[in-house]
């Protein structure tokens, strides 16, 4: 592993769900190495629809299950060598449903959701067409290594 990627610590946690850390840790480190210079930690939490619905209701006022939620927990006063940037919650149930609907595997859907959540932690959003396009292009580059060609 290159020194560039050692400055990032990614933990994959299970809370009513399970994803393979080998699917997401290299992707997270790749994104972070491209986007950040400072050392940082990120937690990826695998969960179910019931728990992510509760989080969505409690923190976003939306009483429905969703596929991914990202919580920025970065504290500017954090004196740790690797401060916690945030947590990404993935509903494994939603990921399975979406993988089937989009005709790709569960692994690929989880990777897409993690990339999406991590980009949110890094400050990207999709509130308007321009920012949505930029975020989608970033996701595609990090997931495939290919830039999106637009007409």
Secondary structure as GFF3:
##gff-version 3
##sequence-region A 1 151
A	DSSP	alpha_helix	3	6	.	.	.	ID=ss1
A	DSSP	beta_strand	8	14	.	.	.	ID=ss2
A	DSSP	alpha_helix	21	35	.	.	.	ID=ss3
A	DSSP	beta_strand	40	47	.	.	.	ID=ss4
A	DSSP	alpha_helix	49	60	.	.	.	ID=ss5
A	DSSP	beta_strand	68	72	.	.	.	ID=ss6
A	DSSP	beta_strand	83	91	.	.	.	ID=ss7
A	DSSP	alpha_helix	92	101	.	.	.	ID=ss8
A	DSSP	alpha_helix	106	121	.	.	.	ID=ss9
A	DSSP	alpha_helix	129	144	.	.	.	ID=ss10
###
